[in-house]
Amino acid sequence: MENATRKPTVVLVHGAFAESASWNGVIVELQKRGYVTIATPNPLRSVEGDAATVSRVVAAIDGPVVLVGHSYGGQVISNVKDSGNIKALVYVAAFAPDEGESGAALAGKYPGSTLEQALAQPIPLEDGDVDLWIRHDKFHAQFAADMSGSEAALMAATQRHAAGGALNGPSGEPLWKAVPSYFIYGDADVCLPPQGLGWMADRADSRKTVVIPGASHVVMASNPLAVANLIDEAAQSADVLMHIEGIQP
């Protein structure tokens, strides 16, 4: 009976140009509710390698898991190997690719992304790939427009660089075809167009989709309560399929 009522462990996977601390507000809310929460590092090197890293973390957890991904982290959680303990997937302004699709291709499927124009000069890597990052003077408007200037400046300074091969790498068979998914994103996202995010949510048969008015790409940082609420609901595995527009944070 104890195992039947046990709260899942929440594993949070950051995306490109962010880092684990971007989940801090969500973590505080989840910990108040008694959830063990792990903001696992995402190497941002390749889809296959990054998914393998997260898969090892998930496999080491004793008990059920709710797996949460932001941005490119959504592509990573879609490729995680299920050890049989993943109860739900939560996509936070995140890619939910099908087999063979890349994050970069999905970002350009619908108009509205201005990310390419905000990128800094790529950093060459020894293997011929490049590291990508967002210019500090463009970061606020591009990535975190609904955060304060000082908050956005801190996020710009601590952003994790992402290998081009990771953002352009193809996905495998997606986990969302086997595990229930939930989506939350902002309607002012200029990294991943809201139309594309809604399309991916519908394709994945999202159990619940929450759209936050005016929220930027870092909806987990600007609206941590709304994101925590959805994760909490996913952890409780509501059976009713819903799509809610215009939820206020």
C-alpha positions in Angstrom: 0.0 0.0 0.0 2.9 2.3 0.7 4.2 2.0 -2.9 0.7 2.6 -4.3 0.5 6.1 -2.7 4.1 7.1 -3.1 4.8 10.4 -4.8 6.8 10.1 -8.0 10.3 11.6 -8.2 10.3 14.6 -10.5 13.3 14.7 -12.9 13.8 18.1 -14.6 15.8 18.4 -17.8 16.9 21.9 -18.9 17.3 22.8 -22.5 19.9 24.7 -24.6 20.9 28.2 -23.4 19.6 27.4 -19.9 20.9 25.4 -17.0 19.6 23.5 -14.0 19.0 26.6 -11.8 16.3 27.7 -14.3 14.1 25.3 -12.5 14.6 26.8 -9.0 11.2 28.3 -8.7 9.5 25.1 -9.8 11.6 23.1 -7.4 10.6 25.2 -4.4 6.9 24.7 -5.3 7.3 21.0 -5.8 9.3 20.5 -2.6 6.5 22.2 -0.6 4.2 19.5 -1.9 6.5 16.7 -0.8 8.1 15.8 -4.2 11.7 14.6 -4.4 13.0 16.7 -7.3 16.2 16.2 -9.4 17.3 18.9 -11.8 19.7 16.8 -13.7 22.5 18.3 -15.9 21.9 18.0 -19.6 25.3 17.8 -21.5 23.8 19.4 -24.7 26.2 17.4 -26.9 24.0 15.0 -28.9 20.4 13.7 -28.8 21.5 10.1 -28.3 24.2 10.9 -25.7 22.1 13.4 -23.7 19.2 11.0 -23.6 21.5 8.2 -22.4 22.7 10.5 -19.6 19.2 11.2 -18.4 18.2 7.5 -18.9 20.9 6.5 -16.4 19.6 9.0 -13.8 16.0 7.7 -14.3 17.1 4.0 -14.1 18.8 4.7 -10.8 15.6 6.0 -9.1 13.6 3.6 -7.0 10.0 4.2 -7.7 7.9 6.1 -10.2 9.2 9.2 -12.1 7.6 12.2 -13.8 10.1 13.3 -16.5 10.0 17.1 -17.4 11.9 18.8 -20.2 12.3 22.4 -21.3 13.0 23.4 -24.9 15.6 21.0 -26.3 15.2 19.0 -23.0 11.9 17.9 -24.5 13.7 16.2 -27.3 16.0 14.6 -24.7 13.1 13.2 -22.6 11.4 12.0 -25.8 14.5 9.8 -26.4 15.0 8.5 -22.8 15.0 4.7 -22.4 12.1 3.8 -20.1 13.1 1.5 -17.3 9.4 0.9 -16.6 9.1 3.6 -14.0 8.3 6.7 -16.1 4.7 7.7 -15.2 4.3 10.9 -17.3 6.1 13.3 -19.5 5.8 17.1 -19.1 6.9 19.4 -21.9 7.7 22.9 -20.9 7.9 25.1 -24.0 9.6 22.0 -25.4 10.1 20.0 -28.5 8.2 16.8 -28.8 9.7 15.3 -31.9 8.7 12.2 -33.8 11.2 9.7 -35.1 13.7 11.3 -37.5 12.8 14.9 -36.6 15.3 17.5 -35.2 14.7 20.4 -32.9 16.0 22.9 -35.4 13.6 21.6 -38.1 10.6 21.8 -35.7 11.5 25.3 -34.6 11.2 26.4 -38.2 8.0 24.5 -39.0 5.9 27.5 -38.3 6.8 31.2 -38.6 7.7 33.3 -35.6 11.1 32.2 -34.3 13.8 34.8 -34.1 16.4 32.7 -32.4 18.8 32.4 -35.3 19.2 36.2 -35.5 20.0 36.3 -31.8 22.8 33.7 -31.8 26.4 34.8 -31.2 29.4 33.8 -33.3 29.6 30.0 -33.1 32.5 28.5 -31.2 34.4 25.8 -33.2 34.8 22.4 -31.6 37.6 19.9 -32.2 35.2 17.4 -33.9 34.1 19.9 -36.5 30.9 20.8 -34.8 30.2 24.2 -33.2 28.9 25.4 -29.9 25.9 27.8 -30.1 24.9 30.4 -27.6 22.7 33.6 -27.5 24.3 37.0 -27.5 24.0 38.7 -24.1 22.5 41.9 -25.6 19.8 39.8 -27.3 19.1 37.4 -24.5 16.4 39.3 -22.6 14.2 40.0 -25.6 14.8 36.6 -27.2 14.7 34.1 -24.3 13.3 35.8 -21.2 11.2 38.8 -22.2 8.8 38.4 -19.2 11.7 38.4 -16.7 13.3 41.5 -15.2 16.4 42.9 -16.9 18.7 41.8 -14.0 17.2 38.3 -14.0 17.7 38.0 -17.7 21.3 39.2 -17.5 22.1 36.6 -14.9 20.5 33.9 -17.1 22.5 35.1 -20.1 25.7 34.9 -18.1 25.0 31.4 -16.9 23.6 29.9 -20.1 24.9 26.5 -21.3 26.2 26.4 -24.8 24.7 23.7 -27.1 26.4 21.8 -29.8 24.9 22.4 -33.2 24.8 18.6 -33.7 22.4 18.3 -30.7 19.9 20.8 -32.0 20.1 19.3 -35.5 20.3 15.7 -34.5 17.4 13.3 -35.4 15.2 11.8 -32.8 14.4 8.1 -32.3 11.1 6.5 -31.6 9.5 8.9 -29.1 8.5 8.0 -25.6 5.4 10.2 -25.8 3.8 7.4 -27.9 3.9 5.1 -24.9 3.7 7.5 -21.9 1.1 10.1 -21.2 2.2 13.7 -21.9 1.3 17.2 -20.7 2.3 20.5 -22.2 2.7 24.1 -21.0 4.1 27.1 -22.9 3.7 30.8 -23.3 1.9 32.5 -26.2 4.8 35.1 -26.5 7.5 32.5 -27.1 9.8 33.7 -29.9 12.2 30.7 -29.7 9.6 28.0 -30.4 6.5 29.5 -32.1 3.4 28.8 -30.1 1.6 27.5 -33.1 4.3 24.8 -33.4 4.2 24.0 -29.7 0.4 23.6 -29.9 0.8 21.3 -33.0 3.2 19.1 -31.2 1.0 18.9 -28.1 -2.0 17.9 -30.2 0.1 15.3 -32.1 1.3 13.8 -28.8 -2.3 13.5 -27.6 -1.5 15.8 -24.6 -3.6 15.0 -21.6 -3.6 18.6 -20.7 -2.2 21.7 -22.5 -1.8 25.0 -20.6 -1.0 28.2 -22.5 0.2 31.1 -20.4 -0.7 34.6 -21.8 2.4 36.7 -22.3 4.9 34.1 -21.2 8.3 33.8 -22.8 10.4 30.8 -23.6 11.5 30.4 -20.0 7.9 29.9 -18.7 9.3 27.7 -15.9 11.2 30.7 -14.5 8.6 33.3 -15.0 5.6 31.2 -14.1 6.9 28.5 -11.7 3.6 28.0 -9.9 1.7 27.2 -13.2 4.4 24.8 -14.2 4.5 23.1 -10.8 0.8 22.8 -10.8 0.9 20.9 -14.2 3.7 18.7 -13.0 1.7 17.9 -9.8 -1.4 17.1 -11.9 0.7 14.8 -14.2 2.1 13.1 -11.1 -1.5 12.3 -10.1 -2.3 11.1 -13.6 -5.6 12.7 -14.2 -7.7 10.7 -16.7 -9.6 13.5 -18.3 -8.3 14.8 -21.6 -8.4 18.6 -21.6 -7.0 21.5 -23.6 -7.1 24.9 -21.8 -6.3 28.2 -23.4 -5.7 31.4 -21.6 -4.8 30.1 -18.1 -3.6 32.9 -15.9 -0.5 32.2 -13.9 
